[in-house]
Amino acid sequence: MVLDTIQPADPSGNAGTGATDATSTLVATAGAWLNQDPDPETQAELRALLRGVADGDAGALAELHSRFDDRLAFGTAGLRGAIAAGSNRMNRVLVCQAAAGLAAFLIKTTPPDRVPSVVIGYDGRKNSQVFATDSAAVMAGAGVRAILLPRLLPTPVLAFAVRHLDVGAGVMVTASHNPPNDNGYKVYLGGANQGSQIVSPDDAAIAAEILRVAAEQQVPQLPRAPYETAPESVVQAYIDETASIAHPPRAQVTTVYTALHGVGWDTTRRVLEAAGFDLPTLVDAQIAPDGAFPTVAFPNPEEPGAMDLSYETAREVGAELIIANDPDADRLAIAIPQEGTASGYRQLSGNEVGALLGWRAAEIASGAPGHGGATGTLACSIVSTPALQAVAQAYGLRFTDTLTGFKWVSRAPGLIFGFEEALGYLVNPRTVRDKDGISAAVALLSLVSDLKAEGVTLAEHLDRFSERFGHFASGQISVRVTDLTEIERVMARLRESPPAFVGRIAVDHIDDLAAGFNGLPPSDVLRIRLADGSRVMVRPSGTEPKLKVYLDTSSTNGSVAERKAAAEETLAELDRGMRELIK
C-alpha cells in the first residue's frame, strides 16, 4: 500500500507552501501509519482526515493531532481506548505492535527449559475477534506458541485458561463495560504470577518492547504463522470448576438474568446447569452478544438505566433475585425485591455483595475439614468497605487491603476471597486469579438458596450482617472534569492544606500514599481518617477523567435500625463536607 501525497493547505490559498513544520511532521507521521495499516476501515478514515488537512479544515487538523500527538500507553491495565486510526487509538496496527512486543518479552523472559506460550481470548465487541486473531498470528510468527480460545468467551475463562494450560501469558481482547466503540487488551502472566494481571515492572518491560517494535518494524513485515485453537475441553474445565463451588441447592430461587449484550450467558447457563440450579428467566433483549449495546446508554450495570429491563422482567415473574453480568462477565450486579421503590427492586452495592460473599467465605473456611478454625486471607481494595476487615477479625482470618485493581487483590498471600467495590469478586482463587462475575453469581445464588431453605431473604441476611458485625454505610462522589489539571489542583490543595474537619467531623490523620504506605506501592491516593472511625479516600480515576471520593462509616451501637440511622447520618455529613472541600 502506498500513501497518496497530500499537502496541507496554505491559508493564503497557495496549497502546501504555507504548511508549518509541525503540520508537515504530523502529516508525515500519519502517512507512515497509513502505509502499514491493514484495516480498510481505518485506512479510509485516516485518508479522509488527511484530505481535510490538505483542504485547510481546522477540525481535521485538530483530530489528527488527537490521533497522533500521543500514543495509547501500555500499562498495568494493558491497552484500552476508542477504535479508530492513529497511535492514540485502538486499531490493528497498535494491536499487532503490542502482540509483537509481548512476544519479544516472553521470548526474553521464558526459562530455557520452557517454550514461550500465550493463550488469547476475545469477547463480542467490535474488532475483538480480529484483534485476537491478529495477535495469535503475529505471536506465532515471532516464535511463541499461540493458542486462541475456540470462540468468543468471558474474560474469566481466559484468566482460567492461563493456569489450566500452564502458559506463560494470556491476552484478553475486551473493554469490559466501556462505551461501544472502545476495545482493549488485558495481559496476564503465568508461572510465579499464577495467572494474575501484569504489574510493575513487567508492564514497563512489555511497553518498552512494544515501542521498540513500533520504531523498528512495519506491521506488514511482522512475520505471521499458524496458531493453535484451544479445544472445548478448556471451557468445560472452567465450567466444572466453577460449578463445584456450590453444593446441591437446598431450595430453588426464582431468578432473572441479563448479560447486558455481552458474552456471559452461554457459559453461565452451563455452569448453573452443572451446579443443579433452575435456569433463570432471561432479559431476552440483552442476552445475545451485540457490540452495539442497543438497549443501554452505557453497558455498565452500575450506570442509571442499565438494569431497567431486568427490573421489568423481574416484576413480570416475581423474581426473588436479579443477576447481571457486565459485557465480558468479569463483574456481577445483584438486585433484590424492595417495596417502595419505583422499580420494585433495589440494586445492592458492590460493598454489600462483597461483605456477604466474604462472610460466606469465612464460614466455609471455618468449617473446612482438617482445620481447627478458619485460615486464609480476605482481601479488598483500599477504597472498598472496611466491613470485610470486620469479618476477618471475627473469624481470626488475615486481612489485606491493596491498591485498586484485581491485579493487586489477586496477589494477596493465602487468598480465599477478594473483592473491590466496583462489582468485582474473586470467590475461587484456585480457579481464577481475577474478578469473575460467573463464579460470584454461583456463590451468591447458592447463598440465597440456603437462606430460602431457612425462610430468610437476602435483605434479612443483610440485617443479620449489621447485627453481627455492625452496620457499614458507604458512598461515593464522582466529579467528571474536562481539564485534568482540575484534579491535580484539588489533590495538591488537600496535600498542602490538609483539612481539620470533614463537615462537622474532626480529622484524626491523613495517610498520603504518593510515596507508598505500609507496604503499598506508591499511588496518588489520600486516606483521611476521621476521629469517629470513619474514612474517606480521595484519588483520581485510573480510567476516566474523574476525581473519585469514597466515603465509609459504620455503627455498632443499638439495634439494627439504630445502627443504620446513625451510619447514614454520618455518611450524609461526610458527603456534605467532602463536596465542600473538593469544589
BELWOCOR-V605310 format. One record per residue. N is the residue number from 0. SS is DSSP state (2 for helix, 1 for strand, 0 for the rest). PHI is phi in whole degrees, 0 to 359 (999 if undefined). PSI is psi in radians with two decimals (NA if undefined). Layout:
((N	SS	PHI	PSI) (N	SS	PHI	PSI))
This chain:
((0	0	999	2.44) (1	0	233	2.34) (2	0	289	2.28) (3	0	296	2.45) (4	0	286	2.09) (5	0	233	2.05) (6	0	261	2.36) (7	0	293	2.56) (8	0	285	2.62) (9	0	269	2.19) (10	0	305	-0.43) (11	0	283	-0.17) (12	0	106	-0.15) (13	0	269	1.66) (14	0	303	2.23) (15	0	89	-0.57) (16	0	286	-0.38) (17	0	258	0.18) (18	0	297	2.38) (19	0	287	2.78) (20	2	301	-0.69) (21	2	296	-0.75) (22	2	292	-0.69) (23	2	298	-0.72) (24	2	296	-0.73) (25	2	298	-0.79) (26	2	297	-0.70) (27	2	295	-0.71) (28	2	297	-0.78) (29	2	295	-0.65) (30	2	295	-0.70) (31	2	296	-0.66) (32	2	295	-0.80) (33	2	300	-0.64) (34	2	294	-0.30) (35	0	246	0.13) (36	0	277	2.09) (37	0	273	-0.01) (38	0	258	1.99) (39	2	303	-0.61) (40	2	293	-0.86) (41	2	286	-0.50) (42	2	302	-0.84) (43	2	296	-0.75) (44	2	292	-0.61) (45	2	289	-0.69) (46	2	300	-0.71) (47	2	296	-0.71) (48	2	296	-0.75) (49	2	295	-0.66) (50	2	295	-0.67) (51	2	298	-0.74) (52	2	298	-0.75) (53	2	297	-0.51) (54	0	272	0.06) (55	0	84	0.32) (56	0	284	1.94) (57	2	295	-0.60) (58	2	295	-0.71) (59	2	296	-0.69) (60	2	295	-0.76) (61	2	298	-0.71) (62	2	294	-0.67) (63	2	296	-0.69) (64	2	299	-0.77) (65	2	299	-0.61) (66	2	283	-0.54) (67	2	235	-0.14) (68	0	289	-0.32) (69	0	222	3.08) (70	0	232	2.39) (71	0	302	2.02) (72	0	283	2.43) (73	0	266	2.16) (74	1	219	-2.73) (75	0	293	-0.34) (76	0	267	0.17) (77	1	73	-2.26) (78	1	237	2.57) (79	1	199	2.34) (80	1	180	-3.13) (81	1	287	2.52) (82	1	281	2.05) (83	0	186	2.97) (84	0	285	2.57) (85	0	122	2.74) (86	0	291	-0.33) (87	0	258	0.42) (88	0	224	2.91) (89	1	273	2.22) (90	0	196	3.08) (91	2	291	-0.55) (92	2	297	-0.90) (93	2	299	-0.73) (94	2	293	-0.72) (95	2	295	-0.68) (96	2	296	-0.72) (97	2	297	-0.74) (98	2	296	-0.76) (99	2	294	-0.67) (100	2	294	-0.76) (101	2	296	-0.68) (102	2	299	-0.77) (103	2	298	-0.70) (104	2	299	-0.81) (105	2	295	-0.70) (106	2	296	-0.66) (107	2	287	-0.58) (108	2	257	-0.16) (109	0	285	2.30) (110	0	303	2.64) (111	0	302	-0.48) (112	0	271	0.12) (113	0	239	2.72) (114	0	264	2.23) (115	0	304	2.32) (116	1	211	2.70) (117	1	208	2.55) (118	1	243	2.44) (119	1	234	2.30) (120	1	236	2.94) (121	1	205	2.64) (122	0	256	-2.78) (123	0	263	0.24) (124	0	286	2.90) (125	0	304	2.26) (126	0	70	0.07) (127	2	301	-0.84) (128	2	294	-0.67) (129	2	297	-0.82) (130	2	297	-0.65) (131	2	291	-0.77) (132	2	290	-0.64) (133	2	303	-0.82) (134	2	298	-0.77) (135	2	297	-0.77) (136	2	292	-0.73) (137	2	292	-0.73) (138	2	291	-0.65) (139	2	296	-0.71) (140	2	296	-0.44) (141	0	276	-0.13) (142	0	104	0.24) (143	0	261	2.41) (144	1	290	1.93) (145	1	251	2.24) (146	1	237	2.12) (147	1	261	2.32) (148	0	298	2.66) (149	0	291	-0.30) (150	0	191	3.13) (151	0	294	2.35) (152	0	212	2.84) (153	0	294	2.70) (154	2	305	-0.73) (155	2	301	-0.50) (156	2	292	-0.69) (157	2	295	-0.78) (158	2	299	-0.68) (159	2	297	-0.76) (160	2	297	-0.53) (161	2	303	-0.78) (162	2	279	-0.70) (163	2	297	-0.69) (164	0	269	-0.08) (165	0	54	0.90) (166	0	259	2.94) (167	0	283	-0.43) (168	1	203	2.88) (169	1	224	2.58) (170	1	232	2.25) (171	1	243	2.11) (172	1	271	1.86) (173	0	194	2.69) (174	0	240	0.39) (175	0	53	-2.00) (176	0	252	0.40) (177	0	292	3.00) (178	0	302	2.81) (179	0	303	-0.62) (180	0	273	0.12) (181	1	269	2.71) (182	1	211	2.97) (183	1	205	-3.11) (184	1	212	1.69) (185	1	265	2.40) (186	1	240	2.32) (187	1	242	2.70) (188	1	237	2.46) (189	0	270	-2.66) (190	2	61	-2.29) (191	2	296	-0.36) (192	2	280	-0.19) (193	0	57	0.51) (194	0	83	0.26) (195	1	279	2.84) (196	1	294	2.73) (197	0	295	2.61) (198	0	226	3.05) (199	0	294	2.52) (200	0	268	0.06) (201	2	298	-0.62) (202	2	299	-0.75) (203	2	293	-0.65) (204	2	294	-0.72) (205	2	294	-0.76) (206	2	301	-0.70) (207	2	296	-0.68) (208	2	293	-0.67) (209	2	297	-0.78) (210	2	296	-0.64) (211	2	296	-0.79) (212	2	301	-0.80) (213	2	299	-0.61) (214	2	280	-0.53) (215	2	255	-0.37) (216	0	228	2.52) (217	0	271	2.51) (218	2	304	-0.75) (219	2	298	-0.35) (220	2	272	-0.17) (221	0	292	2.19) (222	0	295	2.51) (223	0	238	2.66) (224	0	211	2.83) (225	0	298	2.57) (226	0	237	2.90) (227	1	273	2.73) (228	1	246	2.21) (229	0	295	2.53) (230	0	286	2.80) (231	2	299	-0.34) (232	2	299	-0.44) (233	2	294	-0.78) (234	2	295	-0.74) (235	2	297	-0.63) (236	2	296	-0.70) (237	2	297	-0.76) (238	2	298	-0.79) (239	2	297	-0.80) (240	2	296	-0.73) (241	2	290	-0.70) (242	2	296	-0.49) (243	0	287	-0.17) (244	0	282	-0.15) (245	0	244	2.41) (246	0	280	2.90) (247	0	307	2.33) (248	0	299	2.37) (249	0	277	-0.38) (250	0	206	2.52) (251	0	275	2.57) (252	0	243	2.34) (253	0	283	2.00) (254	1	231	2.61) (255	1	242	2.48) (256	1	230	2.42) (257	1	229	2.48) (258	0	261	-0.01) (259	0	50	0.78) (260	0	66	0.31) (261	0	259	-2.78) (262	0	254	0.25) (263	2	282	-0.49) (264	2	294	-0.85) (265	2	303	-0.79) (266	2	290	-0.74) (267	2	299	-0.76) (268	2	303	-0.82) (269	2	293	-0.59) (270	2	292	-0.80) (271	2	299	-0.72) (272	2	297	-0.76) (273	2	294	-0.53) (274	2	275	-0.15) (275	0	93	0.22) (276	0	271	2.52) (277	0	298	2.53) (278	0	285	2.55) (279	0	284	2.88) (280	1	285	2.36) (281	1	263	2.57) (282	0	277	1.56) (283	2	305	-0.67) (284	2	292	-0.25) (285	2	240	0.21) (286	0	274	-0.74) (287	0	284	2.43) (288	0	302	2.28) (289	0	208	1.87) (290	0	294	-0.16) (291	0	274	-0.25) (292	0	47	1.05) (293	0	292	-0.40) (294	0	262	0.01) (295	0	230	2.56) (296	0	288	-0.53) (297	0	209	2.13) (298	0	280	0.97) (299	0	230	2.11) (300	0	298	-0.24) (301	0	279	-0.29) (302	0	279	2.51) (303	0	305	2.33) (304	0	91	-0.32) (305	0	296	-0.51) (306	0	261	0.09) (307	2	301	-0.76) (308	2	294	-0.54) (309	2	295	-0.76) (310	2	297	-0.72) (311	2	299	-0.80) (312	2	295	-0.71) (313	2	296	-0.67) (314	2	296	-0.66) (315	2	296	-0.61) (316	2	252	0.00) (317	0	65	0.77) (318	0	294	2.45) (319	0	273	-0.25) (320	1	204	2.42) (321	1	246	2.27) (322	1	243	2.23) (323	1	229	2.34) (324	1	255	2.64) (325	0	282	3.09) (326	0	300	-0.51) (327	0	256	0.14) (328	0	63	0.45) (329	0	266	-0.15) (330	0	243	2.76) (331	1	227	2.30) (332	1	243	2.52) (333	1	230	2.42) (334	1	227	2.59) (335	1	229	2.76) (336	1	300	2.48) (337	0	207	2.08) (338	0	291	2.63) (339	0	90	-0.11) (340	0	263	2.69) (341	0	298	-0.63) (342	0	273	-0.32) (343	0	85	0.03) (344	1	222	2.76) (345	1	232	2.21) (346	1	281	2.23) (347	0	287	2.61) (348	0	284	2.81) (349	2	300	-0.59) (350	2	293	-0.68) (351	2	294	-0.83) (352	2	295	-0.73) (353	2	299	-0.72) (354	2	295	-0.73) (355	2	292	-0.73) (356	2	291	-0.57) (357	2	295	-0.70) (358	2	297	-0.77) (359	2	300	-0.77) (360	2	297	-0.68) (361	2	294	-0.71) (362	2	297	-0.77) (363	2	296	-0.75) (364	2	297	-0.66) (365	2	288	-0.39) (366	0	256	0.15) (367	0	294	2.39) (368	0	302	2.43) (369	0	87	-0.02) (370	0	247	2.33) (371	0	285	-0.30) (372	0	194	-3.10) (373	0	289	2.42) (374	0	228	2.74) (375	0	116	-3.03) (376	1	235	2.35) (377	1	260	2.35) (378	1	223	2.56) (379	1	208	2.90) (380	1	287	2.78) (381	0	294	-0.31) (382	0	264	0.07) (383	0	270	2.89) (384	0	301	2.46) (385	0	292	-0.05) (386	2	302	-0.60) (387	2	294	-0.62) (388	2	295	-0.64) (389	2	296	-0.68) (390	2	296	-0.82) (391	2	301	-0.77) (392	2	296	-0.68) (393	2	294	-0.52) (394	2	256	0.09) (395	0	69	0.45) (396	0	267	2.76) (397	1	286	2.63) (398	1	231	2.38) (399	1	227	2.31) (400	1	251	2.51) (401	1	233	2.95) (402	0	299	2.81) (403	0	296	2.54) (404	0	111	2.40) (405	2	287	-0.22) (406	2	298	-0.44) (407	2	265	-0.80) (408	2	303	-0.73) (409	0	292	-0.26) (410	0	263	0.09) (411	0	297	2.23) (412	0	298	2.39) (413	0	69	0.43) (414	1	297	2.29) (415	1	244	-0.33) (416	1	198	2.45) (417	1	215	2.69) (418	1	202	2.88) (419	1	225	2.66) (420	0	297	-0.32) (421	0	277	0.76) (422	0	68	0.48) (423	1	249	2.28) (424	1	221	2.44) (425	1	238	1.75) (426	0	258	-0.20) (427	0	220	1.32) (428	0	299	-0.40) (429	0	287	-0.28) (430	0	258	-0.86) (431	0	225	2.28) (432	0	257	0.94) (433	0	198	2.93) (434	0	296	2.55) (435	0	215	1.85) (436	2	286	-0.28) (437	2	276	-0.89) (438	2	297	-0.62) (439	2	296	-0.65) (440	2	297	-0.72) (441	2	295	-0.75) (442	2	296	-0.75) (443	2	292	-0.74) (444	2	296	-0.67) (445	2	297	-0.71) (446	2	297	-0.81) (447	2	296	-0.64) (448	2	298	-0.81) (449	2	299	-0.74) (450	2	296	-0.73) (451	2	298	-0.66) (452	2	297	-0.45) (453	0	268	-0.07) (454	0	80	0.47) (455	0	241	2.39) (456	0	270	2.90) (457	2	294	-0.60) (458	2	298	-0.71) (459	2	292	-0.59) (460	2	293	-0.61) (461	2	299	-0.68) (462	2	294	-0.63) (463	2	301	-0.72) (464	2	299	-0.82) (465	2	298	-0.61) (466	2	290	-0.67) (467	2	277	-0.74) (468	2	250	-0.14) (469	0	104	2.76) (470	1	266	2.16) (471	1	253	2.23) (472	1	242	2.36) (473	1	230	2.62) (474	1	212	2.95) (475	1	214	2.43) (476	1	246	2.25) (477	1	233	2.06) (478	1	247	1.94) (479	1	276	2.40) (480	0	236	2.75) (481	0	261	-0.32) (482	0	236	1.98) (483	0	298	-0.36) (484	2	294	-0.37) (485	2	297	-0.71) (486	2	294	-0.77) (487	2	302	-0.69) (488	2	296	-0.78) (489	2	296	-0.80) (490	2	298	-0.72) (491	2	295	-0.73) (492	2	295	-0.71) (493	2	295	-0.56) (494	2	284	-0.73) (495	2	283	-0.56) (496	0	230	1.29) (497	0	301	2.35) (498	0	291	2.52) (499	0	270	-0.37) (500	1	221	2.63) (501	1	245	1.87) (502	0	63	-2.21) (503	0	262	0.11) (504	1	260	2.22) (505	1	290	2.48) (506	1	276	2.27) (507	1	276	-0.94) (508	1	198	2.88) (509	1	235	2.24) (510	1	262	2.15) (511	1	259	2.02) (512	2	270	0.16) (513	2	300	-0.57) (514	2	254	0.26) (515	0	91	2.72) (516	1	200	2.18) (517	0	48	0.81) (518	0	88	-0.14) (519	1	280	2.44) (520	0	296	2.76) (521	0	304	2.43) (522	0	203	2.56) (523	0	281	1.30) (524	1	222	2.41) (525	1	246	2.27) (526	1	247	1.99) (527	1	259	2.04) (528	1	263	2.24) (529	1	263	2.74) (530	0	296	-0.43) (531	0	271	0.11) (532	0	94	-0.10) (533	0	288	2.95) (534	1	216	2.47) (535	1	231	2.31) (536	1	246	2.34) (537	1	234	2.23) (538	1	202	2.65) (539	1	288	2.54) (540	0	295	2.53) (541	0	275	-0.20) (542	0	234	-0.24) (543	0	223	2.79) (544	0	282	1.22) (545	1	224	2.57) (546	1	262	2.25) (547	1	244	2.37) (548	1	234	2.21) (549	1	248	2.22) (550	1	246	2.28) (551	1	219	2.34) (552	1	211	2.97) (553	1	204	2.88) (554	1	216	2.40) (555	0	240	0.20) (556	0	258	2.33) (557	0	82	-2.85) (558	0	287	3.01) (559	2	300	-0.75) (560	2	298	-0.72) (561	2	291	-0.65) (562	2	296	-0.77) (563	2	299	-0.82) (564	2	298	-0.75) (565	2	294	-0.76) (566	2	293	-0.72) (567	2	293	-0.62) (568	2	296	-0.77) (569	2	295	-0.72) (570	2	300	-0.74) (571	2	298	-0.66) (572	2	291	-0.70) (573	2	298	-0.74) (574	2	298	-0.82) (575	2	298	-0.78) (576	2	294	-0.71) (577	2	288	-0.61) (578	2	298	-0.61) (579	2	293	-0.70) (580	2	287	-0.49) (581	2	256	0.00) (582	0	285	NA))
